Amino acid sequence: MDENTLLFADSQFNIRDAALLGLQNTRLLTLSACQTAMQANSNGEEISGVAYVFERAGARAVMASLWSVDDAATKDLMVQFYQNINKGMSKNDALRQAKLSQISRHPFYWSPFILIGDPR
């Protein structure tokens, strides 16, 4: 299996095929798994990361993580983030407020997520 493959319950998806997804009308694509914003130089010829591939494929914004994440903390952050979005906050403000809601926890739990692309 290629290292640039996303595994689903019943299928696989090579992220190099992301350009075929037609993401131009996608305002936000959330990748809440581990290290989805990390870039890897796999063979010395290209630098790629899951989040950046989806952004180049047309997604206006991608939320992704910089390191391995805790499942429970990520769930809490995502719930708060989407509640904030539903209140009309911009993506950037919604993520900031979701992080602030967990500020009493160690930064490992709330700080891995970043927003790439359009913050509105």
Backbone as XML, in Angstrom:
<?xml version="1.0"?>
<chain id="A" units="angstrom">
  <residue number="1" name="MET">
    <atom name="N" x="0.843" y="-1.172" z="0.000"/>
    <atom name="CA" x="0.000" y="0.000" z="0.000"/>
    <atom name="C" x="0.890" y="1.238" z="0.000"/>
  </residue>
  <residue number="2" name="ASP">
    <atom name="N" x="0.524" y="2.222" z="-0.788"/>
    <atom name="CA" x="1.226" y="3.496" z="-0.884"/>
    <atom name="C" x="1.053" y="4.270" z="0.418"/>
  </residue>
  <residue number="3" name="GLU">
    <atom name="N" x="2.091" y="4.985" z="0.842"/>
    <atom name="CA" x="1.995" y="5.758" z="2.087"/>
    <atom name="C" x="1.050" y="6.947" z="1.964"/>
  </residue>
  <residue number="4" name="ASN">
    <atom name="N" x="0.658" y="7.311" z="0.751"/>
    <atom name="CA" x="-0.274" y="8.408" z="0.533"/>
    <atom name="C" x="-1.690" y="7.897" z="0.303"/>
  </residue>
  <residue number="5" name="THR">
    <atom name="N" x="-2.086" y="6.903" z="1.077"/>
    <atom name="CA" x="-3.395" y="6.279" z="0.939"/>
    <atom name="C" x="-4.201" y="6.462" z="2.215"/>
  </residue>
  <residue number="6" name="LEU">
    <atom name="N" x="-5.446" y="6.880" z="2.048"/>
    <atom name="CA" x="-6.376" y="6.942" z="3.172"/>
    <atom name="C" x="-7.135" y="5.626" z="3.205"/>
  </residue>
  <residue number="7" name="LEU">
    <atom name="N" x="-7.221" y="5.022" z="4.375"/>
    <atom name="CA" x="-7.938" y="3.760" z="4.525"/>
    <atom name="C" x="-9.314" y="4.017" z="5.115"/>
  </residue>
  <residue number="8" name="PHE">
    <atom name="N" x="-10.332" y="3.488" z="4.469"/>
    <atom name="CA" x="-11.697" y="3.551" z="4.959"/>
    <atom name="C" x="-12.132" y="2.138" z="5.312"/>
  </residue>
  <residue number="9" name="ALA">
    <atom name="N" x="-13.288" y="1.990" z="5.906"/>
    <atom name="CA" x="-13.761" y="0.673" z="6.334"/>
    <atom name="C" x="-13.814" y="-0.319" z="5.180"/>
  </residue>
  <residue number="10" name="ASP">
    <atom name="N" x="-14.234" y="0.147" z="4.012"/>
    <atom name="CA" x="-14.417" y="-0.780" z="2.897"/>
    <atom name="C" x="-13.655" y="-0.392" z="1.633"/>
  </residue>
  <residue number="11" name="SER">
    <atom name="N" x="-12.750" y="0.585" z="1.730"/>
    <atom name="CA" x="-12.034" y="1.010" z="0.531"/>
    <atom name="C" x="-10.755" y="1.759" z="0.888"/>
  </residue>
  <residue number="12" name="GLN">
    <atom name="N" x="-10.002" y="2.078" z="-0.149"/>
    <atom name="CA" x="-8.788" y="2.874" z="-0.022"/>
    <atom name="C" x="-8.883" y="4.040" z="-0.994"/>
  </residue>
  <residue number="13" name="PHE">
    <atom name="N" x="-8.212" y="5.137" z="-0.664"/>
    <atom name="CA" x="-8.210" y="6.304" z="-1.537"/>
    <atom name="C" x="-6.801" y="6.868" z="-1.577"/>
  </residue>
  <residue number="14" name="ASN">
    <atom name="N" x="-6.218" y="6.918" z="-2.753"/>
    <atom name="CA" x="-4.900" y="7.508" z="-2.909"/>
    <atom name="C" x="-5.081" y="9.016" z="-3.019"/>
  </residue>
  <residue number="15" name="ILE">
    <atom name="N" x="-4.407" y="9.771" z="-2.168"/>
    <atom name="CA" x="-4.631" y="11.217" z="-2.150"/>
    <atom name="C" x="-4.171" y="11.895" z="-3.434"/>
  </residue>
  <residue number="16" name="ARG">
    <atom name="N" x="-3.368" y="11.227" z="-4.229"/>
    <atom name="CA" x="-2.986" y="11.808" z="-5.523"/>
    <atom name="C" x="-4.196" y="11.943" z="-6.445"/>
  </residue>
  <residue number="17" name="ASP">
    <atom name="N" x="-5.270" y="11.211" z="-6.146"/>
    <atom name="CA" x="-6.491" y="11.290" z="-6.938"/>
    <atom name="C" x="-7.424" y="12.400" z="-6.463"/>
  </residue>
  <residue number="18" name="ALA">
    <atom name="N" x="-6.997" y="13.205" z="-5.507"/>
    <atom name="CA" x="-7.857" y="14.248" z="-4.940"/>
    <atom name="C" x="-8.310" y="15.254" z="-5.989"/>
  </residue>
  <residue number="19" name="ALA">
    <atom name="N" x="-7.483" y="15.527" z="-6.973"/>
    <atom name="CA" x="-7.850" y="16.488" z="-8.011"/>
    <atom name="C" x="-9.100" y="16.057" z="-8.766"/>
  </residue>
  <residue number="20" name="LEU">
    <atom name="N" x="-9.398" y="14.772" z="-8.734"/>
    <atom name="CA" x="-10.565" y="14.248" z="-9.445"/>
    <atom name="C" x="-11.860" y="14.414" z="-8.659"/>
  </residue>
  <residue number="21" name="LEU">
    <atom name="N" x="-11.769" y="14.879" z="-7.419"/>
    <atom name="CA" x="-12.949" y="14.968" z="-6.560"/>
    <atom name="C" x="-13.822" y="16.187" z="-6.833"/>
  </residue>
  <residue number="22" name="GLY">
    <atom name="N" x="-13.326" y="17.178" z="-7.534"/>
    <atom name="CA" x="-14.115" y="18.374" z="-7.803"/>
    <atom name="C" x="-14.431" y="19.151" z="-6.538"/>
  </residue>
  <residue number="23" name="LEU">
    <atom name="N" x="-13.410" y="19.570" z="-5.822"/>
    <atom name="CA" x="-13.593" y="20.230" z="-4.526"/>
    <atom name="C" x="-13.730" y="21.748" z="-4.626"/>
  </residue>
  <residue number="24" name="GLN">
    <atom name="N" x="-13.879" y="22.293" z="-5.815"/>
    <atom name="CA" x="-13.903" y="23.741" z="-5.988"/>
    <atom name="C" x="-15.007" y="24.438" z="-5.196"/>
  </residue>
  <residue number="25" name="ASN">
    <atom name="N" x="-16.101" y="23.787" z="-4.923"/>
    <atom name="CA" x="-17.191" y="24.391" z="-4.149"/>
    <atom name="C" x="-17.173" y="23.985" z="-2.681"/>
  </residue>
  <residue number="26" name="THR">
    <atom name="N" x="-16.087" y="23.358" z="-2.240"/>
    <atom name="CA" x="-15.960" y="22.918" z="-0.850"/>
    <atom name="C" x="-15.400" y="24.059" z="-0.018"/>
  </residue>
  <residue number="27" name="ARG">
    <atom name="N" x="-16.211" y="24.574" z="0.914"/>
    <atom name="CA" x="-15.766" y="25.697" z="1.750"/>
    <atom name="C" x="-14.830" y="25.252" z="2.850"/>
  </residue>
  <residue number="28" name="LEU">
    <atom name="N" x="-15.026" y="24.036" z="3.378"/>
    <atom name="CA" x="-14.180" y="23.535" z="4.456"/>
    <atom name="C" x="-14.116" y="22.018" z="4.382"/>
  </residue>
  <residue number="29" name="LEU">
    <atom name="N" x="-12.907" y="21.503" z="4.411"/>
    <atom name="CA" x="-12.683" y="20.067" z="4.480"/>
    <atom name="C" x="-11.923" y="19.824" z="5.779"/>
  </residue>
  <residue number="30" name="THR">
    <atom name="N" x="-12.483" y="19.026" z="6.670"/>
    <atom name="CA" x="-11.871" y="18.778" z="7.974"/>
    <atom name="C" x="-11.245" y="17.395" z="8.000"/>
  </residue>
  <residue number="31" name="LEU">
    <atom name="N" x="-9.970" y="17.375" z="8.343"/>
    <atom name="CA" x="-9.219" y="16.128" z="8.480"/>
    <atom name="C" x="-8.832" y="16.011" z="9.946"/>
  </residue>
  <residue number="32" name="SER">
    <atom name="N" x="-9.640" y="15.313" z="10.718"/>
    <atom name="CA" x="-9.425" y="15.282" z="12.169"/>
    <atom name="C" x="-8.576" y="14.102" z="12.622"/>
  </residue>
  <residue number="33" name="ALA">
    <atom name="N" x="-7.870" y="13.486" z="11.700"/>
    <atom name="CA" x="-6.977" y="12.376" z="12.051"/>
    <atom name="C" x="-5.585" y="12.903" z="12.394"/>
  </residue>
  <residue number="34" name="CYS">
    <atom name="N" x="-4.691" y="12.007" z="12.708"/>
    <atom name="CA" x="-3.330" y="12.371" z="13.130"/>
    <atom name="C" x="-2.471" y="12.873" z="11.981"/>
  </residue>
  <residue number="35" name="GLN">
    <atom name="N" x="-1.760" y="13.936" z="12.215"/>
    <atom name="CA" x="-0.712" y="14.458" z="11.335"/>
    <atom name="C" x="-1.164" y="14.717" z="9.906"/>
  </residue>
  <residue number="36" name="THR">
    <atom name="N" x="-2.377" y="15.192" z="9.716"/>
    <atom name="CA" x="-2.882" y="15.418" z="8.371"/>
    <atom name="C" x="-2.339" y="16.694" z="7.744"/>
  </residue>
  <residue number="37" name="ALA">
    <atom name="N" x="-1.703" y="17.560" z="8.535"/>
    <atom name="CA" x="-1.093" y="18.769" z="7.985"/>
    <atom name="C" x="0.402" y="18.605" z="7.753"/>
  </residue>
  <residue number="38" name="MET">
    <atom name="N" x="0.945" y="17.490" z="8.184"/>
    <atom name="CA" x="2.386" y="17.267" z="8.031"/>
    <atom name="C" x="2.731" y="17.007" z="6.573"/>
  </residue>
  <residue number="39" name="GLN">
    <atom name="N" x="3.868" y="17.546" z="6.166"/>
    <atom name="CA" x="4.353" y="17.311" z="4.816"/>
    <atom name="C" x="5.536" y="16.365" z="4.883"/>
  </residue>
  <residue number="40" name="ALA">
    <atom name="N" x="5.609" y="15.495" z="3.919"/>
    <atom name="CA" x="6.706" y="14.526" z="3.882"/>
    <atom name="C" x="7.393" y="14.584" z="2.529"/>
  </residue>
  <residue number="41" name="ASN">
    <atom name="N" x="8.687" y="14.527" z="2.554"/>
    <atom name="CA" x="9.469" y="14.456" z="1.334"/>
    <atom name="C" x="9.829" y="12.991" z="1.152"/>
  </residue>
  <residue number="42" name="SER">
    <atom name="N" x="8.982" y="12.273" z="0.434"/>
    <atom name="CA" x="9.098" y="10.819" z="0.390"/>
    <atom name="C" x="10.239" y="10.307" z="-0.482"/>
  </residue>
  <residue number="43" name="ASN">
    <atom name="N" x="10.512" y="10.974" z="-1.571"/>
    <atom name="CA" x="11.537" y="10.447" z="-2.473"/>
    <atom name="C" x="12.500" y="11.518" z="-2.966"/>
  </residue>
  <residue number="44" name="GLY">
    <atom name="N" x="12.480" y="12.683" z="-2.355"/>
    <atom name="CA" x="13.362" y="13.756" z="-2.767"/>
    <atom name="C" x="12.854" y="14.550" z="-3.948"/>
  </residue>
  <residue number="45" name="GLU">
    <atom name="N" x="11.763" y="14.139" z="-4.535"/>
    <atom name="CA" x="11.236" y="14.820" z="-5.707"/>
    <atom name="C" x="10.007" y="15.663" z="-5.403"/>
  </residue>
  <residue number="46" name="GLU">
    <atom name="N" x="9.267" y="15.323" z="-4.367"/>
    <atom name="CA" x="8.038" y="16.056" z="-4.088"/>
    <atom name="C" x="7.808" y="16.142" z="-2.590"/>
  </residue>
  <residue number="47" name="ILE">
    <atom name="N" x="7.178" y="17.221" z="-2.206"/>
    <atom name="CA" x="6.761" y="17.371" z="-0.823"/>
    <atom name="C" x="5.243" y="17.415" z="-0.846"/>
  </residue>
  <residue number="48" name="SER">
    <atom name="N" x="4.622" y="16.520" z="-0.109"/>
    <atom name="CA" x="3.166" y="16.485" z="-0.110"/>
    <atom name="C" x="2.650" y="16.198" z="1.284"/>
  </residue>
  <residue number="49" name="GLY">
    <atom name="N" x="1.474" y="16.642" z="1.537"/>
    <atom name="CA" x="0.776" y="16.356" z="2.771"/>
    <atom name="C" x="-0.694" y="16.261" z="2.431"/>
  </residue>
  <residue number="50" name="VAL">
    <atom name="N" x="-1.419" y="15.491" z="3.171"/>
    <atom name="CA" x="-2.830" y="15.264" z="2.863"/>
    <atom name="C" x="-3.588" y="16.583" z="2.768"/>
  </residue>
  <residue number="51" name="ALA">
    <atom name="N" x="-3.429" y="17.455" z="3.755"/>
    <atom name="CA" x="-4.175" y="18.716" z="3.775"/>
    <atom name="C" x="-3.853" y="19.579" z="2.562"/>
  </residue>
  <residue number="52" name="TYR">
    <atom name="N" x="-2.591" y="19.677" z="2.226"/>
    <atom name="CA" x="-2.184" y="20.529" z="1.117"/>
    <atom name="C" x="-2.637" y="19.973" z="-0.224"/>
  </residue>
  <residue number="53" name="VAL">
    <atom name="N" x="-2.704" y="18.665" z="-0.342"/>
    <atom name="CA" x="-3.206" y="18.051" z="-1.567"/>
    <atom name="C" x="-4.672" y="18.421" z="-1.764"/>
  </residue>
  <residue number="54" name="PHE">
    <atom name="N" x="-5.471" y="18.341" z="-0.701"/>
    <atom name="CA" x="-6.889" y="18.686" z="-0.815"/>
    <atom name="C" x="-7.082" y="20.178" z="-1.075"/>
  </residue>
  <residue number="55" name="GLU">
    <atom name="N" x="-6.224" y="21.016" z="-0.518"/>
    <atom name="CA" x="-6.322" y="22.450" z="-0.812"/>
    <atom name="C" x="-6.005" y="22.704" z="-2.284"/>
  </residue>
  <residue number="56" name="ARG">
    <atom name="N" x="-4.965" y="22.095" z="-2.784"/>
    <atom name="CA" x="-4.619" y="22.256" z="-4.202"/>
    <atom name="C" x="-5.696" y="21.670" z="-5.108"/>
  </residue>
  <residue number="57" name="ALA">
    <atom name="N" x="-6.471" y="20.725" z="-4.589"/>
    <atom name="CA" x="-7.553" y="20.126" z="-5.372"/>
    <atom name="C" x="-8.789" y="21.019" z="-5.414"/>
  </residue>
  <residue number="58" name="GLY">
    <atom name="N" x="-8.744" y="22.154" z="-4.697"/>
    <atom name="CA" x="-9.833" y="23.111" z="-4.801"/>
    <atom name="C" x="-10.557" y="23.454" z="-3.526"/>
  </residue>
  <residue number="59" name="ALA">
    <atom name="N" x="-10.351" y="22.709" z="-2.443"/>
    <atom name="CA" x="-11.025" y="23.052" z="-1.182"/>
    <atom name="C" x="-10.569" y="24.442" z="-0.747"/>
  </residue>
  <residue number="60" name="ARG">
    <atom name="N" x="-11.506" y="25.300" z="-0.412"/>
    <atom name="CA" x="-11.162" y="26.673" z="-0.028"/>
    <atom name="C" x="-10.427" y="26.735" z="1.297"/>
  </residue>
  <residue number="61" name="ALA">
    <atom name="N" x="-10.737" y="25.820" z="2.203"/>
    <atom name="CA" x="-10.054" y="25.754" z="3.497"/>
    <atom name="C" x="-9.992" y="24.300" z="3.937"/>
  </residue>
  <residue number="62" name="VAL">
    <atom name="N" x="-8.909" y="23.983" z="4.630"/>
    <atom name="CA" x="-8.720" y="22.637" z="5.168"/>
    <atom name="C" x="-8.276" y="22.779" z="6.616"/>
  </residue>
  <residue number="63" name="MET">
    <atom name="N" x="-8.965" y="22.094" z="7.522"/>
    <atom name="CA" x="-8.519" y="22.030" z="8.908"/>
    <atom name="C" x="-7.828" y="20.686" z="9.083"/>
  </residue>
  <residue number="64" name="ALA">
    <atom name="N" x="-6.608" y="20.738" z="9.638"/>
    <atom name="CA" x="-5.802" y="19.525" z="9.757"/>
    <atom name="C" x="-4.936" y="19.607" z="11.008"/>
  </residue>
  <residue number="65" name="SER">
    <atom name="N" x="-4.303" y="18.488" z="11.342"/>
    <atom name="CA" x="-3.501" y="18.421" z="12.569"/>
    <atom name="C" x="-2.014" y="18.310" z="12.257"/>
  </residue>
  <residue number="66" name="LEU">
    <atom name="N" x="-1.216" y="18.862" z="13.164"/>
    <atom name="CA" x="0.237" y="18.869" z="13.002"/>
    <atom name="C" x="0.917" y="17.670" z="13.637"/>
  </residue>
  <residue number="67" name="TRP">
    <atom name="N" x="0.235" y="16.985" z="14.547"/>
    <atom name="CA" x="0.816" y="15.803" z="15.185"/>
    <atom name="C" x="-0.290" y="14.845" z="15.595"/>
  </residue>
  <residue number="68" name="SER">
    <atom name="N" x="0.103" y="13.729" z="16.174"/>
    <atom name="CA" x="-0.877" y="12.742" z="16.638"/>
    <atom name="C" x="-1.819" y="13.398" z="17.632"/>
  </residue>
  <residue number="69" name="VAL">
    <atom name="N" x="-3.075" y="13.004" z="17.568"/>
    <atom name="CA" x="-4.089" y="13.641" z="18.405"/>
    <atom name="C" x="-4.771" y="12.620" z="19.308"/>
  </residue>
  <residue number="70" name="ASP">
    <atom name="N" x="-5.283" y="13.112" z="20.415"/>
    <atom name="CA" x="-6.062" y="12.309" z="21.347"/>
    <atom name="C" x="-7.507" y="12.278" z="20.850"/>
  </residue>
  <residue number="71" name="ASP">
    <atom name="N" x="-8.089" y="11.089" z="20.721"/>
    <atom name="CA" x="-9.439" y="10.958" z="20.162"/>
    <atom name="C" x="-10.485" y="11.738" z="20.941"/>
  </residue>
  <residue number="72" name="ALA">
    <atom name="N" x="-10.494" y="11.610" z="22.255"/>
    <atom name="CA" x="-11.518" y="12.277" z="23.071"/>
    <atom name="C" x="-11.372" y="13.793" z="22.997"/>
  </residue>
  <residue number="73" name="ALA">
    <atom name="N" x="-10.153" y="14.291" z="23.097"/>
    <atom name="CA" x="-9.924" y="15.737" z="23.031"/>
    <atom name="C" x="-10.285" y="16.279" z="21.651"/>
  </residue>
  <residue number="74" name="THR">
    <atom name="N" x="-9.985" y="15.503" z="20.610"/>
    <atom name="CA" x="-10.318" y="15.923" z="19.251"/>
    <atom name="C" x="-11.822" y="15.982" z="19.065"/>
  </residue>
  <residue number="75" name="LYS">
    <atom name="N" x="-12.536" y="15.000" z="19.591"/>
    <atom name="CA" x="-14.000" y="15.023" z="19.505"/>
    <atom name="C" x="-14.545" y="16.282" z="20.166"/>
  </residue>
  <residue number="76" name="ASP">
    <atom name="N" x="-14.063" y="16.591" z="21.361"/>
    <atom name="CA" x="-14.531" y="17.782" z="22.073"/>
    <atom name="C" x="-14.250" y="19.050" z="21.272"/>
  </residue>
  <residue number="77" name="LEU">
    <atom name="N" x="-13.045" y="19.144" z="20.713"/>
    <atom name="CA" x="-12.678" y="20.323" z="19.942"/>
    <atom name="C" x="-13.540" y="20.446" z="18.693"/>
  </residue>
  <residue number="78" name="MET">
    <atom name="N" x="-13.775" y="19.338" z="17.997"/>
    <atom name="CA" x="-14.579" y="19.363" z="16.772"/>
    <atom name="C" x="-16.037" y="19.727" z="17.064"/>
  </residue>
  <residue number="79" name="VAL">
    <atom name="N" x="-16.582" y="19.185" z="18.135"/>
    <atom name="CA" x="-17.961" y="19.531" z="18.508"/>
    <atom name="C" x="-18.061" y="21.027" z="18.764"/>
  </residue>
  <residue number="80" name="GLN">
    <atom name="N" x="-17.129" y="21.565" z="19.535"/>
    <atom name="CA" x="-17.143" y="23.001" z="19.840"/>
    <atom name="C" x="-16.937" y="23.826" z="18.569"/>
  </residue>
  <residue number="81" name="PHE">
    <atom name="N" x="-16.021" y="23.402" z="17.718"/>
    <atom name="CA" x="-15.757" y="24.108" z="16.461"/>
    <atom name="C" x="-17.029" y="24.214" z="15.621"/>
  </residue>
  <residue number="82" name="TYR">
    <atom name="N" x="-17.718" y="23.091" z="15.418"/>
    <atom name="CA" x="-18.909" y="23.116" z="14.571"/>
    <atom name="C" x="-20.086" y="23.823" z="15.242"/>
  </residue>
  <residue number="83" name="GLN">
    <atom name="N" x="-20.163" y="23.802" z="16.548"/>
    <atom name="CA" x="-21.168" y="24.619" z="17.236"/>
    <atom name="C" x="-20.900" y="26.097" z="16.968"/>
  </residue>
  <residue number="84" name="ASN">
    <atom name="N" x="-19.635" y="26.481" z="17.008"/>
    <atom name="CA" x="-19.264" y="27.867" z="16.726"/>
    <atom name="C" x="-19.568" y="28.249" z="15.279"/>
  </residue>
  <residue number="85" name="ILE">
    <atom name="N" x="-19.293" y="27.351" z="14.351"/>
    <atom name="CA" x="-19.619" y="27.595" z="12.937"/>
    <atom name="C" x="-21.122" y="27.808" z="12.789"/>
  </residue>
  <residue number="86" name="ASN">
    <atom name="N" x="-21.914" y="26.967" z="13.454"/>
    <atom name="CA" x="-23.374" y="27.082" z="13.369"/>
    <atom name="C" x="-23.900" y="28.361" z="13.995"/>
  </residue>
  <residue number="87" name="LYS">
    <atom name="N" x="-23.109" y="28.992" z="14.861"/>
    <atom name="CA" x="-23.472" y="30.290" z="15.442"/>
    <atom name="C" x="-23.121" y="31.446" z="14.511"/>
  </residue>
  <residue number="88" name="GLY">
    <atom name="N" x="-22.495" y="31.137" z="13.381"/>
    <atom name="CA" x="-22.158" y="32.167" z="12.406"/>
    <atom name="C" x="-20.730" y="32.689" z="12.480"/>
  </residue>
  <residue number="89" name="MET">
    <atom name="N" x="-19.898" y="32.085" z="13.304"/>
    <atom name="CA" x="-18.500" y="32.518" z="13.392"/>
    <atom name="C" x="-17.752" y="32.136" z="12.116"/>
  </residue>
  <residue number="90" name="SER">
    <atom name="N" x="-16.711" y="32.897" z="11.812"/>
    <atom name="CA" x="-15.815" y="32.512" z="10.721"/>
    <atom name="C" x="-15.087" y="31.233" z="11.127"/>
  </residue>
  <residue number="91" name="LYS">
    <atom name="N" x="-14.533" y="30.553" z="10.160"/>
    <atom name="CA" x="-13.788" y="29.325" z="10.464"/>
    <atom name="C" x="-12.631" y="29.612" z="11.421"/>
  </residue>
  <residue number="92" name="ASN">
    <atom name="N" x="-11.919" y="30.705" z="11.165"/>
    <atom name="CA" x="-10.785" y="31.070" z="12.000"/>
    <atom name="C" x="-11.216" y="31.344" z="13.445"/>
  </residue>
  <residue number="93" name="ASP">
    <atom name="N" x="-12.270" y="32.145" z="13.620"/>
    <atom name="CA" x="-12.759" y="32.452" z="14.972"/>
    <atom name="C" x="-13.337" y="31.214" z="15.649"/>
  </residue>
  <residue number="94" name="ALA">
    <atom name="N" x="-14.016" y="30.379" z="14.880"/>
    <atom name="CA" x="-14.597" y="29.157" z="15.452"/>
    <atom name="C" x="-13.507" y="28.234" z="15.989"/>
  </residue>
  <residue number="95" name="LEU">
    <atom name="N" x="-12.412" y="28.102" z="15.246"/>
    <atom name="CA" x="-11.306" y="27.263" z="15.711"/>
    <atom name="C" x="-10.632" y="27.894" z="16.923"/>
  </residue>
  <residue number="96" name="ARG">
    <atom name="N" x="-10.427" y="29.196" z="16.872"/>
    <atom name="CA" x="-9.806" y="29.889" z="18.013"/>
    <atom name="C" x="-10.633" y="29.703" z="19.278"/>
  </residue>
  <residue number="97" name="GLN">
    <atom name="N" x="-11.934" y="29.895" z="19.184"/>
    <atom name="CA" x="-12.806" y="29.752" z="20.354"/>
    <atom name="C" x="-12.858" y="28.305" z="20.838"/>
  </residue>
  <residue number="98" name="ALA">
    <atom name="N" x="-12.837" y="27.357" z="19.906"/>
    <atom name="CA" x="-12.826" y="25.941" z="20.301"/>
    <atom name="C" x="-11.550" y="25.625" z="21.070"/>
  </residue>
  <residue number="99" name="LYS">
    <atom name="N" x="-10.433" y="26.165" z="20.618"/>
    <atom name="CA" x="-9.168" y="25.964" z="21.335"/>
    <atom name="C" x="-9.215" y="26.627" z="22.706"/>
  </residue>
  <residue number="100" name="LEU">
    <atom name="N" x="-9.753" y="27.841" z="22.766"/>
    <atom name="CA" x="-9.851" y="28.538" z="24.052"/>
    <atom name="C" x="-10.735" y="27.790" z="25.041"/>
  </residue>
  <residue number="101" name="SER">
    <atom name="N" x="-11.732" y="27.065" z="24.533"/>
    <atom name="CA" x="-12.612" y="26.308" z="25.431"/>
    <atom name="C" x="-11.868" y="25.160" z="26.111"/>
  </residue>
  <residue number="102" name="GLN">
    <atom name="N" x="-10.709" y="24.791" z="25.563"/>
    <atom name="CA" x="-9.910" y="23.704" z="26.132"/>
    <atom name="C" x="-8.576" y="24.203" z="26.688"/>
  </residue>
  <residue number="103" name="ILE">
    <atom name="N" x="-8.444" y="25.506" z="26.868"/>
    <atom name="CA" x="-7.157" y="26.101" z="27.228"/>
    <atom name="C" x="-6.603" y="25.584" z="28.554"/>
  </residue>
  <residue number="104" name="SER">
    <atom name="N" x="-7.455" y="25.098" z="29.433"/>
    <atom name="CA" x="-6.972" y="24.594" z="30.725"/>
    <atom name="C" x="-6.267" y="23.241" z="30.587"/>
  </residue>
  <residue number="105" name="ARG">
    <atom name="N" x="-6.449" y="22.588" z="29.455"/>
    <atom name="CA" x="-5.771" y="21.317" z="29.207"/>
    <atom name="C" x="-4.367" y="21.583" z="28.671"/>
  </residue>
  <residue number="106" name="HIS">
    <atom name="N" x="-3.535" y="20.586" z="28.679"/>
    <atom name="CA" x="-2.193" y="20.691" z="28.110"/>
    <atom name="C" x="-2.307" y="21.025" z="26.613"/>
  </residue>
  <residue number="107" name="PRO">
    <atom name="N" x="-1.421" y="21.880" z="26.071"/>
    <atom name="CA" x="-1.491" y="22.249" z="24.651"/>
    <atom name="C" x="-1.471" y="21.065" z="23.682"/>
  </residue>
  <residue number="108" name="PHE">
    <atom name="N" x="-0.921" y="19.937" z="24.098"/>
    <atom name="CA" x="-0.941" y="18.750" z="23.241"/>
    <atom name="C" x="-2.356" y="18.443" z="22.765"/>
  </residue>
  <residue number="109" name="TYR">
    <atom name="N" x="-3.343" y="18.696" z="23.611"/>
    <atom name="CA" x="-4.720" y="18.309" z="23.312"/>
    <atom name="C" x="-5.459" y="19.295" z="22.417"/>
  </residue>
  <residue number="110" name="TRP">
    <atom name="N" x="-5.158" y="20.577" z="22.501"/>
    <atom name="CA" x="-5.953" y="21.558" z="21.765"/>
    <atom name="C" x="-5.196" y="22.290" z="20.667"/>
  </residue>
  <residue number="111" name="SER">
    <atom name="N" x="-3.878" y="22.216" z="20.663"/>
    <atom name="CA" x="-3.146" y="23.046" z="19.701"/>
    <atom name="C" x="-2.719" y="22.389" z="18.389"/>
  </residue>
  <residue number="112" name="PRO">
    <atom name="N" x="-2.933" y="21.107" z="18.149"/>
    <atom name="CA" x="-2.421" y="20.546" z="16.895"/>
    <atom name="C" x="-3.177" y="20.992" z="15.645"/>
  </residue>
  <residue number="113" name="PHE">
    <atom name="N" x="-4.385" y="21.507" z="15.795"/>
    <atom name="CA" x="-5.190" y="21.805" z="14.614"/>
    <atom name="C" x="-4.915" y="23.195" z="14.068"/>
  </residue>
  <residue number="114" name="ILE">
    <atom name="N" x="-4.768" y="23.245" z="12.740"/>
    <atom name="CA" x="-4.549" y="24.502" z="12.038"/>
    <atom name="C" x="-5.548" y="24.601" z="10.896"/>
  </residue>
  <residue number="115" name="LEU">
    <atom name="N" x="-5.741" y="25.818" z="10.448"/>
    <atom name="CA" x="-6.616" y="26.081" z="9.315"/>
    <atom name="C" x="-5.739" y="26.549" z="8.160"/>
  </residue>
  <residue number="116" name="ILE">
    <atom name="N" x="-5.855" y="25.891" z="7.037"/>
    <atom name="CA" x="-5.087" y="26.226" z="5.843"/>
    <atom name="C" x="-6.068" y="26.780" z="4.820"/>
  </residue>
  <residue number="117" name="GLY">
    <atom name="N" x="-5.772" y="27.944" z="4.268"/>
    <atom name="CA" x="-6.646" y="28.512" z="3.249"/>
    <atom name="C" x="-7.502" y="29.640" z="3.779"/>
  </residue>
  <residue number="118" name="ASP">
    <atom name="N" x="-8.701" y="29.763" z="3.256"/>
    <atom name="CA" x="-9.613" y="30.871" z="3.545"/>
    <atom name="C" x="-10.134" y="30.808" z="4.978"/>
  </residue>
  <residue number="119" name="PRO">
    <atom name="N" x="-9.804" y="31.809" z="5.824"/>
    <atom name="CA" x="-10.221" y="31.775" z="7.223"/>
    <atom name="C" x="-11.660" y="32.233" z="7.464"/>
  </residue>
  <residue number="120" name="ARG">
    <atom name="N" x="-12.326" y="32.754" z="6.425"/>
    <atom name="CA" x="-13.677" y="33.307" z="6.622"/>
    <atom name="C" x="-14.730" y="32.242" z="6.775"/>
  </residue>
</chain>
